[in-house]
Amino acid sequence: MKSLLRVVLLSSALISSFASAVEFKQVQANESTVTFGYKQMGVPMEGKFAKFTAQTSFDPAKLAKAQARIDIDLASIDTGSEEANDEVVGKPWFNAKAFPNAGFVSTGVKALGGNRYEATGKLTIKGKTLDVSAPFTFQANGTRGLFDGVFTIKRLDYNIGEGVWADVSTVANEIQIKFHLVLIAAPNKK
Amino acid sequence: MNSSILRYNNTAMALHWLVALLIFAAFPLGVYMHDLPLSPTKLQYYSYHKWIGITILLLVITRVVWRFTHTPPPLPASTPRWEVVVSHITHLALYGLLLAIPLSGWLMSSAKGFQTVWFGVLPLPDLVEKNKELGQLLATVHQGLNVFLFLLVGMHIAAVIKHKFIDHDQILERMLPKGMSK
């Protein structure tokens, strides 16, 4: 009887800790996407990065501890046309030989109310690091956590598209970066 | 004598010469831009080409409507039967090509994943989805139709020269404003 009580107490403690403090850690690479949108001669274009890695830990109850680090393999870009794919890894654009990755490292996450949050952090592209903030929504679906966000960068801030390409009337300066991350929850150890 | 020439009306003349001018811009631009290395200039030329093409499509639709609602001035009574037949076929084919060529370009652009945005302002719907094979097929169709257009415009101009300098009739004057012909 005593041991049964202990089991019940222990398991209820486990369950409650699981319910109140779930940390979303394991990024599901095959379900997550990083895409981007831009305008070219007024024409909306969409592209994506096929390869990226993400290390994150997110517990809505402990935002102060939330962390995210995303590294994007720039050579895995798909701009929507082969001609452009060859072009954008070159020196005037990403110079992917010298700077193969773009990286985001979070510095903080704050709640915006409801399921909305905002991550701030450092975005490094082509050797240049700038502060960015990205609003996102978070939805927990059982043990699956869905993060969806979009933020805009100006490509010229990172010298993406130099020389003749610096003309923003052809390829717009604003690039919308969209991320959709699927994370699996792991119970908090502490 | 001059006043007796039955001319196309101003609307028909304006449409004819405007479309002619635009073809003489879009056609060489299309040939030239195709082999350019990727650059902002190339992207601009492609956009200009598409904008002109869609403009031609709209003007030619207007021309077809005009043609259905008006009777063109008659050919000289002396025109041989074979010339009447050939000229009807040529004009019919020209109208068809001037509708089919911009349309195939619009579809090709969609299939290749580039929406057409007229003058960078008015987005046209993508009537087909992005599809590499379809894009290549439509590129071939677009080029092939343009070869026909080149030949037919050549015939059209050759016929004008023949009528003007060999037959000495007033076929050309039907499409020229009053002040311009002697």
Boltz contact constraints between the chains, C-beta under 6 A:
constraints:
  - contact:
      token1: [A, 41]
      token2: [B, 43]
      max_distance: 6.0
  - contact:
      token1: [A, 41]
      token2: [B, 47]
      max_distance: 6.0
  - contact:
      token1: [A, 41]
      token2: [B, 120]
      max_distance: 6.0
  - contact:
      token1: [A, 42]
      token2: [B, 117]
      max_distance: 6.0
  - contact:
      token1: [A, 42]
      token2: [B, 120]
      max_distance: 6.0
  - contact:
      token1: [A, 43]
      token2: [B, 114]
      max_distance: 6.0
  - contact:
      token1: [A, 43]
      token2: [B, 115]
      max_distance: 6.0
  - contact:
      token1: [A, 43]
      token2: [B, 117]
      max_distance: 6.0
  - contact:
      token1: [A, 80]
      token2: [B, 113]
      max_distance: 6.0
  - contact:
      token1: [A, 83]
      token2: [B, 38]
      max_distance: 6.0
  - contact:
      token1: [A, 87]
      token2: [B, 38]
      max_distance: 6.0
  - contact:
      token1: [A, 164]
      token2: [B, 40]
      max_distance: 6.0
  - contact:
      token1: [A, 167]
      token2: [B, 40]
      max_distance: 6.0
  - contact:
      token1: [A, 170]
      token2: [B, 40]
      max_distance: 6.0
  - contact:
      token1: [A, 170]
      token2: [B, 43]
      max_distance: 6.0
